[in-house]
Amino acid sequence: MIEFLVMAFFVAQPVPAAAAAPADGGTPPAADAGARGPSPLAPADLKEPVQIKADLITGEKNQAILTGNVKATHRTLDLRCDKMIAYYTQPRVVTRVVCTGGVQAQDGDRMARGERAEYEVPTGVLVVTGSPEARQGTTYMRGTKVRLTLGSERLEVENAVIIFEPPPSSSPAPRRKKGTSK
């Protein structure tokens, strides 16, 4: 069986026009970025790419539907699911993604999983629903809604049940020698 892997590069936000043309008439800051070479799939004046991989992609004017082994990365977020709809403006600036089926998200030491997730790209806010579970460090939580924001240590869980796990012991338990008993 032959599988096709489609990789789509989308971008999160355009560079503001004020940043592209300095008032003093000097070289724009974006000119240094051009030394790396523009991406063949995105205009050179856009930043913070959202990288999405899937087995199948169907593109339309303002959205793309991705299915099968979907993986999206943006900044520090790694998001996986069975199906994703990526909403974008022209020229392909992703503004929002909606994931369904087997959602798993990882951002540093924070993890969230559930059956549905919505990620607002410009704000970096991910909301997971559908029997969501979350973990931050050694703390495990479950509830009705999990919200995490990129670039923040904050993790919100609505109607939460929390399980605090003790940190792993740094010294092993003493062992008995076999064959000796007193």
C-alpha positions in Angstrom: 0.0 0.0 0.0 1.4 3.4 -0.9 0.8 6.2 1.5 1.1 9.8 0.5 2.4 12.4 3.0 1.3 15.9 2.4 3.1 18.7 4.2 1.6 22.1 4.2 3.2 25.2 5.6 1.0 27.9 6.8 1.9 31.1 8.5 0.5 32.6 11.7 0.6 36.4 11.3 1.8 38.9 8.8 4.6 41.3 9.7 3.1 44.7 10.5 3.8 47.2 7.7 5.4 49.6 10.3 8.1 47.0 11.0 8.8 46.5 7.3 9.7 50.1 6.6 11.6 52.0 9.2 10.9 55.8 9.6 14.6 56.7 9.2 14.8 55.2 5.7 17.3 52.6 6.7 17.3 48.9 5.9 14.0 47.2 7.0 14.4 44.5 9.7 12.9 42.0 7.3 15.8 42.4 5.0 18.0 40.3 7.3 15.4 37.5 7.3 15.6 37.4 3.5 19.3 36.3 3.8 18.0 32.9 4.9 15.9 32.7 1.7 12.2 32.8 1.3 10.0 29.7 1.8 8.8 28.5 -1.5 5.3 28.0 0.0 4.9 31.3 1.8 5.5 35.0 1.1 8.8 36.2 2.6 7.1 39.0 4.7 5.2 36.5 6.9 6.5 35.0 10.2 5.7 32.3 12.8 4.9 29.4 10.5 2.4 26.7 11.4 3.7 23.5 10.0 1.0 20.8 9.3 1.6 17.2 8.1 -1.2 14.7 7.2 -1.9 11.7 5.1 -4.4 13.6 3.0 -5.2 17.3 2.5 -8.1 18.9 0.7 -7.8 22.6 0.2 -10.5 25.2 -0.4 -10.5 28.9 -0.7 -10.5 29.7 3.1 -9.9 26.3 4.7 -8.0 23.1 4.4 -9.3 19.7 5.7 -6.5 17.4 6.8 -7.0 13.7 7.7 -4.9 10.8 8.9 -2.0 11.2 11.2 -2.4 14.9 11.4 0.4 16.8 13.2 0.7 20.5 13.6 3.5 22.5 15.2 3.4 26.2 16.0 6.0 27.9 18.2 6.3 25.5 21.2 3.0 23.6 20.6 2.9 20.1 19.2 -0.7 19.1 18.3 -1.8 15.7 16.9 -5.3 14.5 15.9 -7.2 12.3 13.4 -8.8 15.2 11.5 -8.1 18.9 11.4 -9.8 21.9 9.7 -7.4 24.8 9.2 -9.1 28.2 8.6 -7.0 30.8 6.9 -7.1 34.2 5.2 -5.4 35.0 1.9 -2.5 34.6 1.4 -2.8 31.4 3.5 -2.5 33.0 7.0 -3.8 30.5 9.4 -6.1 32.0 12.0 -7.7 29.0 13.6 -7.6 25.2 13.6 -10.2 22.7 14.8 -9.1 19.2 15.7 -11.3 16.1 16.2 -10.5 12.6 17.2 -7.7 11.5 19.4 -6.5 15.0 20.2 -3.1 15.2 21.9 -1.3 18.5 22.6 2.2 19.1 24.2 3.6 22.4 25.2 6.8 22.1 27.3 5.9 20.1 30.4 2.1 20.6 29.8 0.0 18.0 28.0 -3.7 18.0 27.1 -5.8 15.4 25.4 -9.4 14.9 24.5 -11.7 14.4 21.6 -11.9 18.0 20.2 -9.6 21.0 20.3 -9.7 24.6 19.0 -6.5 26.5 18.6 -6.7 30.3 18.0 -3.3 30.9 16.3 -3.0 34.7 16.8 -3.5 34.4 20.6 -1.9 31.0 21.1 -4.9 29.7 23.1 -5.8 26.0 22.9 -9.1 24.7 24.3 -9.6 21.0 24.6 -13.0 19.4 25.2 -14.6 15.9 25.0 -13.5 14.2 28.2 -10.3 16.3 28.4 -7.3 15.4 30.5 -4.3 17.5 31.3 -0.9 17.1 33.0 1.5 19.7 34.1 4.7 18.4 35.7 3.5 15.7 38.1 0.0 17.1 38.5 -2.8 15.2 36.5 -6.2 16.8 36.0 -9.4 16.0 34.2 -12.6 18.1 33.7 -15.0 19.4 31.1 -12.6 21.9 29.4 -8.9 22.4 29.4 -7.3 25.7 28.3 -3.7 26.4 27.8 -1.9 29.4 26.4 1.5 29.3 24.7 4.2 31.3 26.3 2.5 31.0 29.7 2.8 28.4 32.5 -0.9 28.8 33.1 -3.2 25.8 32.6 -7.0 26.1 33.3 -9.3 23.1 33.8 -13.0 23.6 34.3 -14.9 21.3 36.8 -11.5 19.8 37.6 -10.5 16.7 39.5 -6.9 17.0 40.4 -4.4 14.2 41.3 -1.1 15.4 42.8 1.6 12.7 42.3 4.6 12.8 44.5 7.8 13.5 42.7 10.0 10.5 42.0 12.3 9.5 44.9 15.9 10.5 44.4 17.3 7.6 46.5 16.3 4.0 45.9 14.8 1.9 48.6 17.2 -0.3 50.6 17.4 -3.8 49.2 17.6 -7.0 51.3 20.3 -9.5 50.5 19.0 -12.9 49.3 19.6 -15.9 51.5 20.1 -14.0 54.8 17.3 -13.7 57.2 17.3 -12.9 60.9 
